[in-house]
Amino acid sequence: MGFSSEWDKCYQAKSQLSVWPWSDIVSLVNRYCKNLIAKGGGRVHEFGCGAGANIPFFLALGMDYSAVEGSPTIVRQLHERYPDLADKIRIGDFTRNPQFPCNYDIVIDRAALTHNTTKAIRCALQIAFDSLKPGGVFIGTDWFSKNHTDFNGGEQSEDEFTRNNHIKGQFIGVGNVHFSDEPHLRDLFSKYEIIFMEEKIFKRYEPKDNHQFASWNIVARKSSFKNTVTTSKRY
Ligand SMILES: C[S@@+](CC[C@H](N)C(=O)[O-])C[C@H]1O[C@@H](n2cnc3c(N)ncnc32)[C@H](O)[C@@H]1O
């Protein structure tokens, strides 16, 4: 399905090694998971943890952390760095069957689903929905936007929102990149209650290359009262 081996090659080449917690994740967890933080616990699962930038943040909050990541190279490194999490960080495709018995309070995704096709993203969002406790939240950041300059680069992949084979810009060598707009996000998250959605647009003035970075942040809740019966019709 949507998972690509390009990321493993990046990590083998020691690129894309982000290791500091992402500020949008820190802000949104603090804003939307206050009760959990006050209780000093909770179960959080990350889709595509990469080099583990967000791990120290969740451990500092005392949360029970787990993740599924597709690159064996980076998972091996994470197991060395966090031996206590060796059973909790697994190699796998998060658009396929869930790897853990779940009941999560939070599912986190920073720029991981957005490297998959629309079909694969729908599968991952369904898995996240099924894995969350009623009232649990999905927090997604840096889902690239159609307003990003590189939406016009590369080639169209499997569907109108997904592009690949970029030869310039920030997406060289990373395979599929999915670019969303508001109606598409509302459609993708139709089973959830969207409680926060914002588009970040950064227009570059120097160097004068007319570049625009644009991405979405979204917080979506699995309602406690409705939509908790799942169907598999979109698989
Ligand atoms: C842009 S990196 C983000 C890494 C990390 N979330 C961060 O914010 O630093 C995207 C990550 O998602 C992983 N990924 C993308 N699609 C995946 C899939 N279908 N299954 C598992 N991992 C996937 C890639 O291997 C890569 O590590």
The ligand as a Tripos MOL2 file, in Angstrom:
@<TRIPOS>MOLECULE
LIG
   27    29     1     0     0
SMALL
NO_CHARGES

@<TRIPOS>ATOM
      1 C1          8.6500   13.0860    7.9130 C.3       1 LIG1
      2 S1          9.1150   11.6560    8.7980 S.3       1 LIG1
      3 C2          8.4710   12.1140   10.3890 C.3       1 LIG1
      4 C3          9.1450   11.4200   11.5250 C.3       1 LIG1
      5 C4          8.6480   11.8420   12.9170 C.3       1 LIG1
      6 N1          7.2100   11.7220   13.0230 N.3       1 LIG1
      7 C5          9.0530   13.2640   13.2250 C.2       1 LIG1
      8 O1          8.1670   14.1010   13.2890 O.co2     1 LIG1
      9 O2         10.2300   13.5470   13.4260 O.co2     1 LIG1
     10 C6          7.9030   10.4450    8.2570 C.3       1 LIG1
     11 C7          8.0980    9.0880    8.9140 C.3       1 LIG1
     12 O3          6.9290    8.2940    8.6880 O.3       1 LIG1
     13 C8          7.3370    6.9630    8.3410 C.3       1 LIG1
     14 N2          6.2590    6.3900    7.5310 N.ar      1 LIG1
     15 C9          5.6470    6.9470    6.4490 C.ar      1 LIG1
     16 N3          4.6730    6.1400    6.0000 N.ar      1 LIG1
     17 C10         4.6740    5.0370    6.8120 C.ar      1 LIG1
     18 C11         3.8750    3.8640    6.8810 C.ar      1 LIG1
     19 N4          2.8810    3.6330    6.0080 N.pl3     1 LIG1
     20 N5          4.1220    2.9620    7.8790 N.ar      1 LIG1
     21 C12         5.1370    3.1800    8.7580 C.ar      1 LIG1
     22 N6          5.9280    4.2800    8.7530 N.ar      1 LIG1
     23 C13         5.6890    5.1980    7.7840 C.ar      1 LIG1
     24 C14         8.6520    7.1370    7.5890 C.3       1 LIG1
     25 O4          9.4230    5.9580    7.6160 O.3       1 LIG1
     26 C15         9.2820    8.2940    8.3500 C.3       1 LIG1
     27 O5         10.0650    7.8330    9.4220 O.3       1 LIG1
@<TRIPOS>BOND
     1     1     2 1
     2     2     3 1
     3     2    10 1
     4     3     4 1
     5     4     5 1
     6     5     6 1
     7     5     7 1
     8     7     8 2
     9     7     9 1
    10    10    11 1
    11    11    12 1
    12    11    26 1
    13    12    13 1
    14    13    14 1
    15    13    24 1
    16    14    15 ar
    17    14    23 ar
    18    15    16 ar
    19    16    17 ar
    20    17    18 ar
    21    17    23 ar
    22    18    19 1
    23    18    20 ar
    24    20    21 ar
    25    21    22 ar
    26    22    23 ar
    27    24    25 1
    28    24    26 1
    29    26    27 1
@<TRIPOS>SUBSTRUCTURE
     1 LIG1         1 GROUP 0 **** ****
